């Protein structure tokens, strides 16, 4: 008994027709018949009842099919497991990304992955969240870094970085001296916003509508630095994730807290399927490990800061 014979039996059982089965597995009908006859002779029983109109499984054939399917399934799993090892040596992955990942630690994730798997080529495609999810659905990209809170059918999200939305105004704006501002207080403001297909736009518009108004958007722009330039000129105000807003370090701008809190999360989005390319499995696993390492580093830094304050307090007590 050989594996290709099992494949042939499964094809005939699928179509109940030797001609169509031969076309699917790309061999001649005579070769297919010969191989199945050979297998039946080896087993000592018929697997199919052949008539001029159709081909049907015998009771023995029906039972044989169950085991044949199980065997071929295990063979496919073995093949995929080997592909995963091969993909660690060479391969390619296309990742969609929103424009702001440079304001976070995500470039370090990409660099660390390339250092660990130099044979895997990483291609980046920059778009807004909605476009990236569409590209992911149609397999134009393998994974995507997105900022979106809503669940999406057939897409799995792995949260990587957490942030919150802030308001950015010019230093001359009436709100410039405020520490925080409520969403309701922005009803009469002019906004410079990211495109409607971005997660940033969707989250803020949703929050505005929840308190009874539609934001007055006077400009739409995809680049945060350009948006902040327009804010600097008092054309309007904007809302951005805090780390994006604070990265500019511009004395002519003010970053203000926003209430109620609008959380912003950058997640790694992948198709929710078992049939995932080996390179994506490798990248997902690496991203999870990288995230744990970053959390450990952050915990260590917080612990060091707390220890520093404790030691300082002790020195003050003994110096009195």
N, C-alpha and C positions, 0 to 999 in steps of 0.2 A: 504494500500500500504506500502510495506517494502523495505528497501534499497537493501536487497539481491535479491528481485524480479527485481529491476531495473538492477542490475548486470547481472542477467540471461537473461533479454530481450536484453541487449547490446551484450552479447556473441552470442546469436542466430542470431542477426542482422549482426554481424561481419562475421560469418561463413556460414549463410544461411543453417545451418545444426544442428540438435539437438544433434547428436552424438558427433561431434567435439566440440560443445559448452560445453557439459557436461564434456568432457575430460579436457578442459581448466580450468573450475572452480571446477573440481574434485568432482562432485556429480554424482549420477546415472541419466541415461537418463529419467527414469520414474519420479524421483523426480523433475527434471527440467521441464518436461511437466506438472506435477501437479501444480507446482508453477505458471507457465505462464498461465495455464487455470484458476487458482484461481484469478490472477490479471485481466485477461480479463473479468471474470464474475463480478468482482468488478467494473470495468470500464464500463461494459455494451456494449463492442464492441470487435471485434477481432483485434489483433495487427499483426497477421501473416496469410498468406494464405498457407496452408500446402498441398503439393502434394507428390506423391511417389518419385519424383525426387529431389525436392528442397523445400525450405521454403522462401517465399518472404514477405516483409512488405506490409501491407495494407496502404492506404492513411492515416488512423488514426494512424497506427503504425509508419509511417515515421515521422509524426509530434510529436508523443510521444517520439521518440528517441532523438529528439533535446533537449527536456526538461530533459530527463533522463541523457544524457551526461553532461548537464550543472550542474545538481544536483550532480552527482558523482564526477565531477571536483571540485566543492566547498567542498564536503566531504573530498577529498584528500588534498586540501589546508588546511582545518581545522586540519586534522591529522598531516600534516607536521609542522604546527605552534605549535602544542602541543609537537611534537618531539623536536623542538628547545628549549622549556622550559625544557624538560627532559634532553636534552644534556648538559644543563648548570650544572646539578647535577652530571651526570656521562656520560662517553663516552670515545672515543679514537680518536687520530688524528696522522697521520704519515706525517712528514714534511721532505722533502729533503733539503739538504743544501750544499753549497760550503764550502770549508775548512776555508775560511778567515773571517767568520762572527764574530769570536772572537775578531777581530781587530776593530770591530765597536760596536754599541750599541745593536745589535740584541739579544745577550744573555739576556739583560735586558728585552726585549720584551717577550721572552719565560718565564722568571722568573715571570714577572708581570702577564702574562696570567695564569700561574699555581697558583699564589697566589690568583687570582680572581676566578678561576675555579678549585679548588683542586681535584674535582671528574673526571676531564678530563685528561686522561693519554696522554702525549706527547712523541712520538717516533721520533727520529732523524735518518735520513739516509744520509751519506756523500758521495757525488759523484761530478763529473764535470757537468757543465751546460747542455751539450748535453744529457748525460745519464739521468739527472734529468727530463728534458723535455720529454724524451721517457717514463720514468717511470710514469710521470704524465698523458701522453696520454693513457697509458694502465691501469690506476687506481691502480698502485702498491703503489703510494703515493698520499696524498690528496692535498698537496700544496708544493711549493719549493721556497727557496731563491736562486735567480740566478742573474748573471751578464751577460746580453745579450741585445743587442740593436735592433736586427732584430725582426720584427713581426713574430709570429708563429700561424698558423691556429688553431682555437679552443682553444687557450690559452689566458687568460687575465692577464695583468701585472699591478701591483700596485707599482709604484716607492716608495721606502722607504728611501734610503740613496744615496747621490750623492758624487762622488769623481772624481779624474782625474788620468790618467796614468803618471808615472814618470820613469826615468831611474836610475838604481842602478849600480854603479861601485865600484871597490876597491879604496882605498886611493892612490894607486900607478898608477892608470890608467891615461893616458894623458888627459882625460876629467874631472878628479876629481876636478879641480879648477873652472869648469864652473858652472854658475847659471842655465843655460838652454841649451838645444841642440835641433837642428832640426832633424826630422826623417831622412832627406836625409843624414845627417852626420854620420849615423850609418850603412851605406851600407856595410862597410868592417869589421864590428864587428862580434865577435862570441857571440851567444846568448844562454843563459840558459832559457828555456821557460817552461811554464805550458803545459800539454798535449793538443793535437789538438782539443779535445772535450770541452775545456774550453773557456769561453767567453773572457778571457784575451788574449789567443792565437789568437782567431779569429779577435779581434779588432786590435791587433798590426800588424798581417800579412796583414790585409786589408789595413791599413794605409801605410805599406811598399810597397805593390804592387801598391798603388795609385801614388807613386813617382818613380816607375820603378825598384824596386828590390825585390828579395826574401831573407828574413833574413836567415843567416847562423846559423842554430840551431845545436849546438854541444852536448847539453844535454837536456833531457825532464824530468821534475820533478813536482810532484803534491803538494809538501809541500813547502810553502814560506820560512820557516826557513832553510830548506836544500838548496834551491836555493841560498839563500844569503850566505850560507857557501861556496858554490862553487865560488860565485862571490868574496868572501873574498880571496880565493886562486888564483885569477886571471885566472880562467879557461875560463871565459867569463863575459859578462854583462847580466843584465836582465831588464825587464820592469814589474812594479807592480803598483797597485793603491797606491796613496800617503800614506794613513793611514796604509796600510800593510807594505810598505817600511820603514816608519818612526818609526814603532813600535819596531823595533829591537834595535835602539839606540846603534849602534856599531861604535866605533871610527875608525874602519878600513874600513868602507863603506861610500860612498857619495851618497846622493839622489839628482838627478838633474831634473829640470823641462823639460818637453817635449813639443815642438811646431811642428806643430799645435796641439792644445789641443785635447786629446782623452778622452772624458768623460767616466766615469765608473759609472754605476748605479746599485745598488742592489735592485731588485724588488721581490715582493711576487707574484709568478705565481700560478694560479689556472685554472682549466678547465672552459671554457666559456659555462656554461650550467645552465639551470634553475633547473635541478634535482641535486642540490648540497646537500651533507650530512649536517645535522643541525650543527654538530660540526665545519665544515669548515665555515659555515655562521657566527657562533659565533666568530671564530678565526679571520676571515676577518674584522668583525665589530670592534673587540677589537684592531687589528693591526692599523686600521684607526684612532681610538681614541688615541692610544699610540703615533702615528705619530704626531697628532695635539698637544699633550702634549709636545712632544720633541721640536717641532717648537716653542711653546710658551716659553719653558725654554730657548731655544737659543736666541729668541728675547729679553727676559728679561736680559740675560747675556750681549748681545750687548748694550742694553740700559744702563745697569749699567756701562759698560766700557766707553761709550760716556759721561755719566754724570760725571764720575770720571775725565776724561780729561777736561771737561768744568769747573768743580770746581777747578782743578789744575791751569788752565789758569787764572781764576778769581783771585786766590790767588797771582799769579805771578804779575798780573796787579796792585793789590792794595799794593804789597810789594815794588813796585818801587818808 
